[in-house]
């Protein structure tokens, strides 16, 4: 007899959210994670905490590769590639480039909007049971160049065409909403439906809630082997220990593709290295979360704290810190909030994490054809917190055999 109905590989926000829905459906659930509980190695730990139905443009969009190539020689650029001439990276880059077309953006925008709105609704439902401090003030897109505002207004129009609420703002309009700090921008867009949370608080409270509900957790257990029996995964091993189950959920972030490579499965996935700073009690902080468009920085007030983070370095598994990118990110915040001083980060330990990047900017959510009891729930890039609940709900419905509400073909881990 299996040890559990469902084993979830990975205890970040997506793994926890999946455990929440599986447990609610009456399944016996086990979560296995390679790290300490609430470890800052987990990608969710350093997330900006934004819940963003407004983020409808997939990472693989026209111009991304071109812009990235322009930035490659700029040591302070927000995007770069740590290129290694191996098959995995070359294949990923080729697929990413192929997906970066207008048709993919249109299809992806509709799917990402549907996923984002459903996830927001589920956060509200979960918040009735677990008080993790959901903030519903919306999110600002802040621009201080004409080119950036022009591009953002195109995105806001696309959002409104899809039925989203998006408010275009001039300089004074931004300042009327942002009451915490003076802004130095030429305009922006406000998305009122967007929300934010403190991801560390969310994961801590979710874990405690799940333990009370009977979910079993095993930490410091890096999975070293997947045991196959015909067309199913039978069990997983961590050194000398093993656990069996009826279903296995793969939510191990950027490590996911390396894990399943051992059983002959290919799921194009690279790591997107990013950084964040969390200021515990800054002299001033913004009142509303924002994306600082040109700098590619996410800024989020979290209670008395202020977190900002960004940059995207496509890599395999390199967690080393690029000091020039880190310092540039901390300095660029002043371009939008002139009252901020980069000296505020002195003595503040930076966070570095590896976001799981799919090859087309759309998450991998669904069963593998070769092993139907193995279900992917990864590849969310910067959207892991935003899409955690809807991902958990989709996985739960797949195992229950319920009809999906989303285009699972676009989410399939076998789509490449």
N, C-alpha and C positions, 0 to 999 in steps of 0.2 A: 504493500500500500504506500502511495506517495507520502512524503513528509508534509506537503502542502498542496492545496489546489493550484496556487499560483506562486511562483517565485519571481520577484522583481530584482533585476540586476542593476543596482544604482539607487542611491538614496538622496538624490537631489530633489528639486521641486517637482520634476516630472514623475520620478519614482514614487514620491510621497503622495502626489495627487492621484496616481494610478492606484496605489494601495488604498487610498480613501474610498474611491468608487468601487473597487473590488470588494473591500470589506463591507461596504454598505449593501452590496448585493448578496452578502452571505458567504462569500468565499473565505477559505482559510488562506491567509496571505503571509508570505515571508519576504522580507527585504534584506538583500545581501549587498554590502558596500565595501569597497577596498580601503576606505578611509575611516578616520575617527568620526564620531557623530558631530555634525555641524562644522566639519573641517573646512578651512578657508580654501582648500584645494578644489572643493566642489565648485563648479562653475556658477551655480545659483547663488553662492555665498556673496560674490562680489558684484552681482547683477544690479542694474539701476533700479529695479523694482517697478518698472513701468508696465502697465497693462494697456496695450495699445491697439485697439481695433483700427486706428488711423494708419498703422504701418502696413500699407497694402502693396507696396512695391517690393517684389522679391529682390534679394541681394544680387542675384544674377539678372541684371538689367542692362540695356544698351548703354555703352559708354563707361561701364565700370572697369573693364580690362584696360581700355584706352587711358582712362584717368589714372589707373594704377601704374601703368607703364611710365606715365609722366612723373609720378611721385617716387619711382624706384630710386632715383638718385638724390632725393631729398631726405636727409636723415631725420627730419622732424615731421615728415608727412604722416597723416592719420592712416594711410593704407600702404602695405608693402607685402612682398612675397619673399620668404626665406627659401629660395629655390634650391631644390636638390634634384639632380637628374635621375630620379628613380621612377619606376613605372606608375606607382600610385599617384604621385604628384602630377606628372605629365598627363596622365589619363584624366585626373580631376580637373585640371586647368582646361583641357580640351573640351570636356563636357560642360564646364561652366561657361566657356566662351560660346559654345553652340546654343546653350539655353538663353543667352543674353540677347533676346530679340523681342520686338514689340508684341508679337502674338503670345509669347510666354508671359510677358508682363500683364497683359489684359486678363488672361486666364488665371494667373497667379493672384492678381489683385482681388478678383471675385472670391477665390477660395480663402485667401488670407483675411479678407473682411469678414466672411462667414465664420471662420474659426475664431477671430478676435472678438466678435460680438458675442458668440456663444460662451467664450471663456470669461468675458466680463460678467455675463449673467450668472455663471456658475460661481465666480468669486463672491458675488453678492449672496448667493445661497449658502456657500460655505461660511461666510462671515456671520451668518445668523447662529452658527454653532460654535465657531472659533473666533474670538475677537482679536484679529491680527492687525487692526488699525487701518482698514482700507480707506484711502483718501480719494474723493471723487470730484476734484477741482479741474479736471481736464489737464491737457499738456500743451505747451507752446512750442512751435517751431520758430526759432529766432534767427533772423538773417541780418547781416550787416554788409551785404553787397547786392548790387542790382541783379547780377546773374543768378545768385542763390534765390532771391525772392521771386524772380521770374519762374524758376524751376519749381519752387514750392507752390506757387499759385496754380501751376499746371496739375500738380498732385492733388491739391485741395479741390480743384474742379473735378478731377477723376473721382475723388471720394464722394463729392456731392452727387455726381452722376450715378454712383452706386447706392445712393440713399443715405450717406453718412452726413452728420452735422459737422461742417467745417466753416469757421469764421475767419475771413481774411482781415488782417489788421495793419494799420499804418503805425508809425512810431508812437503816437499818442495813445492809440488803441492798445498797444502792448503794455504801455506803462500804467494804464488804468487797471489792467488785470494783475500785473506784477507789482504788488504793494510792498514786498519785502526788501527789494533792492532797486536802485536806479539801473536802467538798462541803456546800453548804447547800441541801438539797432535801427535799421531803416524800416523794419516791419516784420511781419510774421503771420502765422496761422494758429488759431486756437481750435483744438479738438475737444469739445466739452465732454464727450463720452469716455475719454481716456481716464485711467485711474493710476494709482500707485500704492505700493506697500513697502514695508521694510522686509526684504527677503529673508534675512537672518531670523527675525521674529516669526515670520510665517512658517519657516521650516522647523523652528524649535517648537512652536505650539502645535503644529501639525503632527510632528513626531510623538509628542506627549499624548495627544488625543488618540492617535492610532494605537499606541501601546495600551492605553486604557481600554480600547476596543478589541484587544486581543491580537493585533498584528505583531509578528515576531521580527526582531531586528538582529542582524549579525554584522558587526562592524570590524574593520581591519581584516577583512576576508577577501583579498584579491582573487577573482575567479581565474583559475589557471587552465581549466579544461571543461569542455562541453561533451557529455557522453551521449552518443547516438544509439538508438535502437530502431533499425529500419528507417522509416520516414519521420521519426520523432526525436526530440531531445528528451532523454530519459532523466538525466541528472546533471548537476554541475559540481565541479570540484574546486576546492581552495586548499592547496597543499594536500594534507592527509584527510581532510574532511570532505564530505559530500552531502548534497541535499537533492531529493527527487521531488517532482511535481507533475501535474497534468499540463500546465502551461508555464511558459517562461517569457518575461517581458524584458526586452533589451533597452535599458535606459542608462547606459554607462557613459553617456556623453561622447567626447571625441575618441575614447578608447573602444567604442562599440565595434567599429569596423575591424580593428585588429583582433578582437575577441572571436568574431565569427569567421574570420579568414582561416582560422584553425580547422573549421569544418567545411571549408570549400565554398563559402558564401562571399559574394562581393557586393559591397554597398559603398559607393564612392563618398568618402568622408575625410575631410582635413580639419585641422585645428585652426581656430582663429584667435590668436593671442591678443588679449586686451588687458588694460590696466584700469584701476580706479583708486581714488582717495576717499576716505570717509573722515570728514572733519567733525570731531565730537561736539564742540560747542563754539562754533565760529562767531566772530563779532557780529556778523550779519549773514543772512542766507535768503535765498529766494523764497517766495511764498508758493510758487507754482512750479512743478517740474517742467523741464524744457529740453529740447534738442538744439544744441548750438550748431547750426547747419554746416557752415564752412569748416569748422574745426572737428566735426563729427564727434561731438562730446554730448553725453547725456548728463543732465544735471537734475538731481532729485533731493528736495528737502525731506528728511525722515525724522519727524519729531524734533528733537533739539539738534539733530545731526544734519549734515549736508554731504551727500555723496555725489561725486562727478567722476565719470570714467569714459573711456573711449579707446580709439585706435583699433586697427585690425591688421594683424600680421598673419598671413597664411603660412602655416608651418606644419610639421608632422607632429612632434610632441615636445618641442623646445620651450621650456618655461623660463629661460634666462631673460632678465630685464634689460631692455634697451633704454639706457638712461636718457639719451637725447630725446626719444619719443615721449618718455614719461615726463621729463621736465618741460618739454614743449606743450604737452597737454595741460599741465598745471598752469603754465604761463598764459595760454590762449583763452582761459576762462575770463581774464580781465578784458578781453576785446568785447565782451557782451555785458559784463557786470563790472563797471569801472571802480566800484567801492571795494571790490575784492583785491587782495594782495597775495601774490604767490608765496610770500613768506609764511602764510597760514598753514601750508603743508609741511613746513619744517618740523621734524620730529614725528611726523605722521607716517606710519608704515604703509607703503603702497601695496595694493593687491594685484596679483597677476593671475590670469586664468586662461584656460583653453576652451573656447566655445566650439561646439561641433558644427561644422559647415557642410551641408549637403552640396551636391554639384550643381543644383539649380535654384538654390535659395528657398526651397520648399521642404518642410520636415519629412522625415521618414516615419510614417505611422501605418502599421499593418502587418499582416502575417507574411512569412516567406513561403513561397510555393513549395520549395523543397522540404521544408520542415514547418508544417502548418501550425504547430503548437508553440512556435517561436515568433514573437510579435515585437516588431521594432517600435520604439518610441524615443526617437533621438533626431539629431540634425537640425535643431531649432535655431542655431546661431545665437543672436542676441535676444531671441524671443522666448527663451525657456521659461522664464517666470510668466510672461504674458500668456503663453499657450499651455501652461501646465494643466489646469483643470480640464480644458476641452480635450487634451491628449489623453488624460486619464479616463474621461468619459467614453471616448472612441474605443480605446482598448477594452474597456469593460463591456461595451456593446458588442464588440467583435467576439469576445469569449462567450457572451450570453447568446450570440446568434441573432441579435437584433439588427434590423435594417439600418444601414448607415445614413446619416443626414448630409454627408459630405462626399465629394468626389474622391473616393479611395484610390482610383487609378493614379491621380496626381500625387497622392501621398505614398504610394506603394514602395516598399524597399527594394522591389524587383524591377523598378521602372527603367533602370539603365542596363 
